[in-house]
Amino acid sequence: MSTSFIASELQRITDAGLYRRLRRVESDQDSTLTLDGREVINLSSNNYLGIANHPALAAAAKEAIDRYGCGSGASRLISGNMALHEELEAKLAEFKGTQAALVFNSGYQANTGILSTLVGDGDVIFSDALNHASIIDGCRLSRARTQVYRHCDLGQLEQQLKDAPSGARKLIVTETIFSMDGDEAPLVGVVDFAEKFNAMVMVDEAHATGVFGANGAGVVAKLGLGERVAIQMGTLGKALGGFGAYVAGSAALRDLLINRCRSFIFTTALPPAVMAMALAAIDLVKQEPERREALSANCGMLKNGLIQLGFELGQSESPILPLIVGDAGKCMKFSEQLLANGVFAQGIRPPTVPPGTSRVRITLMATHTAGQIERVLKVFEEVKAQA
């Protein structure tokens, strides 16, 4: 079969201004990066607390390799279920205030697997319009009927719940902090409606884990909703600085996923070093609240400075600041001009965001210095003046 369509498809992507390429990072993941041979200020990382290169995580990973080796050798249900997996799951359950937890290989695998396990034909999912692609794909794989409600629109969600078939299993799924807009879901209202209409609630805390709540456990913990949210998913590779994902909830939920969740069952288990890093990261997050305080201060400094320069940043309540440009071509040009001046803030285009909402996605870290933020503001001011 001819593969000539590949070149044609690439040309269409290029003509639409949506062609992507990989950039090479040649340094550790910190507030500055060596990117394609140049040192730049890093405003494109989800390493919010700046611990991806922390000595405690590195030491834990090295110790785990020395004791357990490099790989897990098999899936969890064969011979890959190691002591570190269970130790991490117990610590995650304690961290999230739930009966149990289960580790997944990535946030994408967690969301697609959880959703397609919990609902199916004849059931209904209610999904926020700006939910992550992994949630969208999980809804599709589940074969349940998916009702998409306008972003954070509780009125429309209530109406959809009212209209749902009385015998259907119902599940509401939302991010707590939205990955591209940085705003927070109206979670109290979501939970209230779930209880009123006998629906389950699943939240994606990928961008909240480590950042929100007194101990960094996320938005659910911050709002005191732990006993009212049945399924809490999150990641180990953003603020926790490593790799992988988890779901936290009841012991019964964990058992069902072990027995039915295809993305858990049919994959090699995460390696020992990854488990050890996550264990060390959770301890660090609990012991050093000053990292969250520094992150919050940095966010306030940069956000206020950009607003004073006349930039629109939406309703962000997190380290994610979306500078909406609109047109994909103009967005990427703006991002490249920032990079030429030593600031790496990635442009984001469709299909990651809806058409007409391309934006420069700015993310802060606890380890950014005041001097770096001042430099960033100066660069944004200069690039804006050139536009």
N, C-alpha and C positions, 0 to 999 in steps of 0.2 A: 504494500500500500504506500502511495506517495506521501512524503512528509513535507511537500512544498508549502502546504498551508501554514507551516510554522513561521516561515519568513514573512508571509502575507499578514499573519496575525500580529507579528512583532511590528510590522510597518504601521498597521492600524493603531496599535498602542502608542507608537511614537507620534503619529499624526494627531492623535487626541491629546498629546501633552502628558501622557500617563506612563511613559517609559521609566523604569526604575533600574538602578544599578547598585551594586554593593560597594560600600566604602570600607577601607581597611583601617582598623584600629591597631596601633602598634605600641600600646602602653596599657597600664592598668586602668580600671574603670573608676575615674575620680572626677573632681570638679574641672580638671583639664584633661584633654586627651591628645595623643599624637595620632592625628587622623590624616591618612594618605601622606605621611611624612612631615606634617605641620602641627605645631602645638596650637590648640584652640581651647577656648572656654566651652565646657560641655553643658549645653542646655537641652540635651536630647536623651537623657538616661532616666530609667525608672528606679535607679539605685538611690532612692530618696534619702535614706539615712546615711549613705556613704560608707556602707560596711562590706561591700562586695570584695574589697581587698584588705579587710581587717585581719590583723595577725591572729586573732582568736579563731576565726573561721579557717584560716590556712593551717593553723596548728591542729585543729580538730580533724581536718581532712587528711593531713599527713599521718596522724595517729591511726585513723581508721584504715588507711591503705596498708600501713605496717601490720595491723592486726588482722584485717579481713581480706586484703588484696584489692584489686582494682574493679572487678566486675561482680555482679550478683549472680551471673551464670544461668538464670532461667526466670520464668515468670514467678510471681508470688505463690501461685497455687501448685507449682511443681517443686523446685528446690531453691527458689530465689527469695523466700521470706526469711530475712535475716533479723537478728536481735535488734539491730539499729532501726529497722522499719517500725517494729512494734514500740520501741522506746520513743521514737519520734511521734508516733500516733498518740501515745499516752500523753506526751507533753503538749501536743497540739490540742487535744481535748481539754486539758487543764487550762491552757492559754485561752481557748475560746469559751470555756465554761459549759461544755457539752458532755454527754455520756461517753462519746467515742469519736474517733476520727479515722480517716483512711487516706493514704498518700497516693497520688497519681503522678504520672510522668510529666504532665504539662497541664496548664490551665485549659488548653484546647481539648485535650483528651478528657479532662474532668467534666467540662461542660457538655460536650457531645455525649459522653457516656452516661452521666447522671440523668440528663433529660430523657434520653431514649430508654432508660431503665424504668423511670417512675411513671411515665405516661405513654399511651399508644393509641391505636384506633379507637374512636369513640370518646376520647378524652379531649380536654381543651387546655391549651397553654395561653396565658395572657402575658405578652412580652412588650417591654418598653421599646419604642421605635428606635432608640439609639443604643440598644444593647449590642455588645461585642459580637463579632462574626462567629465566634465559637458558640455563643448562645443561639444565634440564628441557625447555624448548621445543626445544633443539637435539636432544635425544634423540628427541623426538616426530617432528621433521621428518626425522630420519635414516631412519626406518622400521625401524631395528634393534630387536631385542628388548631391552628395558631391564630389568635386574635392579637394584632399589634395595636397598642394604644399610643396616642400621641405622647411625646416625651414628657414624663412626669405629670401627666394629665389625670388626676384622680377622678374627675367627673366622668371622663370617657371610660376609665377602668371600671368604675361602679356600674355604668350602664351595660358594659359588656358582660360583667359578672351576673347581672340581673337577667340578661338574655340567654345565658348559657343553659343547655339542656339540664334538667334537674338531676338526671341520673349519671351525668358525666363526672369523671374525676377531674378536678380543676387545680391548676398550678399557676401561680403568678411568679414570674422570674424577672429580676432587675439587678443591674449593677448598683452598688451602694455609692461609689464614686465613679462617674462615667469617664472612660479612658480617654476620650477625645475632647470632651467639654469641661471636665474637671468639676462639674457640679454634683451635688448630693441628691440622691433620690428622696422623695417624701415618704420615708420608710414607715413612720408611725401610721400615716393614712393607709398605706398599702396593707399593713398588718391588720388594721381595724377592718378594712373591707374583706380581707381574707377570712377573718373570723366570722364576720356577718354572713358571708356566702359560702362558708365551709370549703375554703380553698387552702391548699398548701402554699407556702412562700419559700422560694429559693433565691438567695442573694449571691452575687459575685463580688467578693471583697478583695479582688486582685490589687486594686490601687488604694485600698484602705488598710489592709493588713500591715501592721508595723507603724502606721502613721497616725491613726485615730484611736481614741479611747485612752483611759488612764494608763493602761499597760501596753498600749499599741495593738490591742486585739481587734480593732476595727470599728466601723460605724454601729454595727449591731450592739456591741458592748458599750459604746459611747451613749447610746440611747436606752440602754437597759432592756433590750428586746430579746435577749438570748432564749428565753423559754417560749417565745412566740414565733420564732423563725425556725422552721423545721430543717432547712438545708442551708448551711453556710459553706460556700466554696471560697477558696482563696489560693494565692500562689506563694511559692517560696523563693521566686526569682526576681522580685522587685525590691521592696524595702528590706526584705530578709536577705538579699544579697547572694542567693544561691541559684537553685534550679528546682523545678517540680511544682506540684500543687497538692491541695488537700480538700477534703470535704469533712465538715464537722457536723454532728447531729446525734441522733439516738443510736444505741447499740443495734437496734433492729435495722436501721438504715444502713449501717456499715455491713451487717451480715447480708442484706439483700444485694448490695452492690458487689460484694465479693462473689456472690453466686450468680448474678445476672448481668453485671455491667461489662460489656464486651471490651471497652477500651481499657479496663483494668485487667480482665482475665487474659487477654491475648496479646500481652506485651512483656518484654523482659523488664524485671524490676529495676528501679533506680539503684545506682551503685553505692557502696558504703560511704565514700567520701561525701556524696551529696547529702546523705542522711546526717552525717556528723556535722557538716556545715550548718544545716538547718537547726539542729539542736543547739549549737553554739550561738546562732543568730537570735533565737528566741530568748535565751538567757541575756544576751547583750541588749536586746530591745527592752526587756523588763528592767535591767539594771541601770540603763543610761537614758532616762527620760529627757535629759538635756539635748539629746540628738533631735527629738521631736520639737523641742523648744527652739533650737537653732533653725530647723527647717521652717517652722512657722514664721520666725523673724525674717528669714531670707525671702520667703514668699511675700510677706507684707512689704518689704523694702522694694523688691522688683516690681510687684504689681502696682504699688502706688506711684513709682517712678514712671512706669509705662503709661499709666492713665494720665499723669501730668503731661506727658509728651503727646497726648491726644489719641492713644491707641485704645481700641475697643476689645475687652477681654471677656465678655459674656458674664455668666453667673458663676464663675469658678469659685469653689470653696476649698481648694486643695492645692498641692504643688503643681498641678497641671493648669497652665495658662494658655488658652487658645486664642491666638491673635488671628481673627477671621480676615481673610483677604478676598475670598470669593472665587475668582477665576483661577483655575489650576496653573496656567502659564505664569500669571503675575505672582502667584504664591511661590512657585519654585524660583523665579527670578529674585524675589525678595530674600528667600532663604540662601541663595547662592551669594548675594551681595553681603549678607551677614557673615557668611563663611569666609569670603574674601577679606573681611576685616577681623577675622580671628574669633568669630562667635558661631558655634555649631548649634543651630536650632532648626530641626528638620521640618521641611514642608510636608504637609499631609494632604493627599488628593483622593478623589474617588478611585476605587470603591470603598476605601477605608472610611470616608465620610461622604454624606450625601452630595450630589452635584450642586455646584454653586456655593459650597461652604468650605472650600479648601482653606487651610489655615497653617500658620506657623505654630507648631505645638511646642511650647516652652515648658520645660520641667526643671524644677529646682532640686537641690540637694542640701543636706545639712552642712556639708563640708565646703560649700561656696563661701568665699570671704567677702567682706564688705567691699574691698577693693575690686574684686572680680565683678561684683554686681554693678558698681559704679562704672566700670569699663564697659560692661554690657549696655547700660543705659546710654552711654556716650555713642556707642556704635549704632544702636537703634535710632538715635536722634540724627546721626550723620546719614544713614541709609534712607531714612524717611525724607530728609532734605533733598536727596538725589533723585527721589521717585518722581 
